[in-house]
């Protein structure tokens, strides 16, 4: 079982890790934008190549961004709680899935109902 102090310390780490990953996401979103639109577009004069080339570059950028956003969402949902041990010992699901305040009030897992917090 985990104490409230332990949980609050882990939540602080969780929050810092999410912010760190959000900054990585912003950088990762900006980098393909620069490479695809400015670097390739200016070098090969994308406008002169016509609409199919523009659609190809927009499609490439959209696929890259979709993959990066999917990675970020999966890290926030399962990767980070697993890394800092915010998983239920019984069902192995993140304990703060829906509402942190509700979990702090009840101290039970939102998935299986196991008591996790010591009073």
Contact map, one row per residue, 1 for C-alpha under 8 A:
11100000000000000000000000000000000000000000000000000000000000000000000000000000000000000000000000000000000000000011110
11110110000000000000000000000000000000000000000000000000000000000000000000000000000000000000000000000000000000000001110
11111110000000000000000000000000000000000000000000000000000000000000000000000000000000000000000000000000000000000000111
01111111000000000000000000000000000000000000000000000000000000000000000000000000000000000000000000000001000000000000111
00111111100000000000000000000000000000000000000000000000000000000000000000000000000000000000000000000000000000000000000
01111111110000000000000000000000000000000000000000000000000000000000000000000000000000000000000000000000000000000000000
01111111111000000000000000000000000000000000000000000000000000000000000000000000000000000000000000000000000000000000000
00011111111100000000000000000000000000000000000000000000000000000000000000000000000000000000000000000000000000000000000
00001111111110000000000000000000000000000000000000000000000000000000000000000000000000000000000000000000000000000000000
00000111111111000000000000000000000000000000000000000000000000000000000000000000000111000000000000000000000000000000000
00000011111111100000000000000000000000000000000000000000000000000000000000000000000000000000000000000000000000000000000
00000001111111110000000000000000000000000000000000000000000000000000000000000000000000000000000000000000000000000000000
00000000111111111000000000000000000000000000000000000000000000000000000000000000000100000000000000000000000000000000000
00000000011111111100000000000000000000000000000000000000000000000000000000000001100100000000000000000000000000000000000
00000000001111111110000000000000000000000000000000000000000000000000000000000000000000000000000000000000000000000000000
00000000000111111111000000000000000000000000000000000000000000000000000000000000000000000000000000000000000000000000000
00000000000011111111100000000000000000000000000000000000000000000000000000000001000000000000000000000000000000000000000
00000000000001111111110000000000000000000000000000000000000000000000000000010001000000000000000000000000000000000000000
00000000000000111111111000000000000000000000000000000000000000000000000000000000000000000000000000000000000000000000000
00000000000000011111111100000000000000000000000000000000000000000000000000000000000000000000000000000000000000000000000
00000000000000001111111110000000000000000000000000000000000000000000000100000000000000000000000000000000000000000000000
00000000000000000111111111000000000000000000000000000000000000000000000100000000000000000000000000000000000000000000000
00000000000000000011111111100000000000000000000000000000000000000000000000000000000000000000000000000000000000000000000
00000000000000000001111111110000000000000000000000000000000000000000000000000000000000000000000000000000000000000000000
00000000000000000000111111111000000000000000000000000000000000000001100100000000000000000000000000000000000000000000000
00000000000000000000011111111100000000000000000000000000000000000000000000000000000000000000000000000000000000000000000
00000000000000000000001111111110000000000000000000000000000000000000000000000000000000000000000000000000000000000000000
00000000000000000000000111111111000000000000000000000000000000000001000000000000000000000000000000000000000000000000000
00000000000000000000000011111111100000000000000000000000000000001001000000000000000000000000000000000000000000000000000
00000000000000000000000001111111110000000000000000000000000000000000000000000000000000000000000000000000000000000000000
00000000000000000000000000111111111000000000000000000000000000000000000000000000000000000000000000000000000000000000000
00000000000000000000000000011111111110000000000000000000000010010000000000000000000000000000000000000000000000000000000
00000000000000000000000000001111111111000000000000000000000010000000000000000000000000000000000000000000000000000000000
00000000000000000000000000000111111111100000000000000000000000000000000000000000000000000000000000000000000000000000000
00000000000000000000000000000011111111110000000000000000000000000000000000000000000000000000000000000000000000000000000
00000000000000000000000000000001111111111000000000000000100010000000000000000000000000000000000000000000000000000000000
00000000000000000000000000000001111111111100000000000000100000000000000000000000000000000000000000000000000000000000000
00000000000000000000000000000000111111111100000000000000000000000000000000000000000000000000000000000000000000000000000
00000000000000000000000000000000011111111110000000000000000000000000000000000000000000000000000000000000000000000000000
00000000000000000000000000000000001111111111110000000000000000000000000000000000000000000000000000000000000000000000000
00000000000000000000000000000000000111111111111000000000000000000000000000000000000000000000000000000000000000000000000
00000000000000000000000000000000000011111111110000000000000000000000000000000000000000000000000000000000000000000000000
00000000000000000000000000000000000000111111110000000000000000000000000000000000000000000000000000000000000000000000000
00000000000000000000000000000000000000011111110000000000000000000000000000000000000000000000000000000000000000000000000
00000000000000000000000000000000000000011111111110000000000000000000000000000000000000000000000000000000000000000000000
00000000000000000000000000000000000000011111111111001100000000000000000000000000000000000000000000000000000000000000000
00000000000000000000000000000000000000001000111111101100000000000000000000000000000000000000000000000000000000000000000
00000000000000000000000000000000000000000000111111000000000000000000000000000000000000000000000000000000000000000000000
00000000000000000000000000000000000000000000111111111100000000000000000000000000000000000000000000000000000000000000000
00000000000000000000000000000000000000000000011111111100000000000000000000000000000000000000000000000000000000000000000
00000000000000000000000000000000000000000000001011111110000000000000000000000000000000000000000000000000000000000000000
00000000000000000000000000000000000000000000000011111111000000000000000000000000000000000000000000000000000000000000000
00000000000000000000000000000000000000000000011011111111100000000000000000000000000000000000000000000000000000000000000
00000000000000000000000000000000000000000000011011111111110000000000000000000000000000000000000000000000000000000000000
00000000000000000000000000000000000000000000000000111111111000000000000000000000000000000000000000000000000000000000000
00000000000000000000000000000000000000000000000000011111111100000000000000000000000000000000000000000000000000000000000
00000000000000000000000000000000000110000000000000001111111110000000000000000000000000000000000000000000000000000000000
00000000000000000000000000000000000000000000000000000111111111000000000000000000000000000000000000000000000000000000000
00000000000000000000000000000000000000000000000000000011111111100000000000000000000000000000000000000000000000000000000
00000000000000000000000000000000000000000000000000000001111111110000000000000000000000000000000000000000000000000000000
00000000000000000000000000000001100100000000000000000000111111111000000000000000000000000000000000000000000000000000000
00000000000000000000000000000000000000000000000000000000011111111100000000000000000000000000000000000000000000000000000
00000000000000000000000000000000000000000000000000000000001111111110000000000000000000000000000000000000000000000000000
00000000000000000000000000000001000000000000000000000000000111111111000000000000000000000000000000000000000000000000000
00000000000000000000000000001000000000000000000000000000000011111111100000000000000000000000000000000000000000000000000
00000000000000000000000000000000000000000000000000000000000001111111110000000000000000000000000000000000000000000000000
00000000000000000000000000000000000000000000000000000000000000111111111000000000000000000000000000000000000000000000000
00000000000000000000000010011000000000000000000000000000000000011111111100000000000000000000000000000000000000000000000
00000000000000000000000010000000000000000000000000000000000000001111111110000000000000000000000000000000000000000000000
00000000000000000000000000000000000000000000000000000000000000000111111111000000000000000000000000000000000000000000000
00000000000000000000000000000000000000000000000000000000000000000011111111100000000000000000000000000000000000000000000
00000000000000000000110010000000000000000000000000000000000000000001111111110000000000000000000000000000000000000000000
00000000000000000000000000000000000000000000000000000000000000000000111111111000000000000000000000000000000000000000000
00000000000000000000000000000000000000000000000000000000000000000000011111111110000000000000000000000000000000000000000
00000000000000000000000000000000000000000000000000000000000000000000001111111111000000000000000000000000000000000000000
00000000000000000100000000000000000000000000000000000000000000000000000111111111100000000000000000000000000000000000000
00000000000000000000000000000000000000000000000000000000000000000000000011111111100000000000010010000000000000000000000
00000000000000000000000000000000000000000000000000000000000000000000000001111111110000000000110000000000000000000000000
00000000000000000000000000000000000000000000000000000000000000000000000001111111111000000000000000000000000000000000000
00000000000001001100000000000000000000000000000000000000000000000000000000111111111100000000000000000000000000000000000
00000000000001000000000000000000000000000000000000000000000000000000000000011111111111100000010000000000000000000000000
00000000000000000000000000000000000000000000000000000000000000000000000000000111111111100000010000000000000000000000000
00000000000000000000000000000000000000000000000000000000000000000000000000000011111111000000000000000000000000000000000
00000000010011000000000000000000000000000000000000000000000000000000000000000001111111000000000000000000000000000000000
00000000010000000000000000000000000000000000000000000000000000000000000000000000111111100000000000000000000000000000000
00000000010000000000000000000000000000000000000000000000000000000000000000000000111111110000011100000000000000000000000
00000000000000000000000000000000000000000000000000000000000000000000000000000000110011111001111000000000000000000000000
00000000000000000000000000000000000000000000000000000000000000000000000000000000000001111111111000000000000010000101000
00000000000000000000000000000000000000000000000000000000000000000000000000000000000000111111000000000000000000000000000
00000000000000000000000000000000000000000000000000000000000000000000000000000000000000011111000000000000000000010100000
00000000000000000000000000000000000000000000000000000000000000000000000000000000000000011111100000000000000000110000000
00000000000000000000000000000000000000000000000000000000000000000000000000000000000000111111110000000000000000000000000
00000000000000000000000000000000000000000000000000000000000000000000000000000100000000110011111000000000000000100000000
00000000000000000000000000000000000000000000000000000000000000000000000000001100110001110001111110000000000000000000000
00000000000000000000000000000000000000000000000000000000000000000000000000000000000001110000111110000010000011000000000
00000000000000000000000000000000000000000000000000000000000000000000000000000000000001000000011111110010000001000000000
00000000000000000000000000000000000000000000000000000000000000000000000000001000000000000000011111110000000001000000000
00000000000000000000000000000000000000000000000000000000000000000000000000000000000000000000000111110000000001000000000
00000000000000000000000000000000000000000000000000000000000000000000000000000000000000000000000111111110000000000000000
00000000000000000000000000000000000000000000000000000000000000000000000000000000000000000000000111111111000000000000000
00000000000000000000000000000000000000000000000000000000000000000000000000000000000000000000000000111111100000000000000
00000000000000000000000000000000000000000000000000000000000000000000000000000000000000000000000000111111111000000000000
00000000000000000000000000000000000000000000000000000000000000000000000000000000000000000000001100111111111111000000000
00010000000000000000000000000000000000000000000000000000000000000000000000000000000000000000000000011111111000000000000
00000000000000000000000000000000000000000000000000000000000000000000000000000000000000000000000000001111111000000000000
00000000000000000000000000000000000000000000000000000000000000000000000000000000000000000000000000000111111100000000000
00000000000000000000000000000000000000000000000000000000000000000000000000000000000000000000000000000111111110000011110
00000000000000000000000000000000000000000000000000000000000000000000000000000000000000000000000000000010011111001111100
00000000000000000000000000000000000000000000000000000000000000000000000000000000000000010000001000000010001111111111000
00000000000000000000000000000000000000000000000000000000000000000000000000000000000000000000001111000010000111111000000
00000000000000000000000000000000000000000000000000000000000000000000000000000000000000000010100000000000000011111000000
00000000000000000000000000000000000000000000000000000000000000000000000000000000000000000110000000000000000011111100000
00000000000000000000000000000000000000000000000000000000000000000000000000000000000000000000000000000000000111111110000
00000000000000000000000000000000000000000000000000000000000000000000000000000000000000010100000000000000000110011111000
10000000000000000000000000000000000000000000000000000000000000000000000000000000000000000000000000000000001110001111100
11000000000000000000000000000000000000000000000000000000000000000000000000000000000000010000000000000000001110000111110
11110000000000000000000000000000000000000000000000000000000000000000000000000000000000000000000000000000001100000011111
11110000000000000000000000000000000000000000000000000000000000000000000000000000000000000000000000000000001000000001111
00110000000000000000000000000000000000000000000000000000000000000000000000000000000000000000000000000000000000000000111
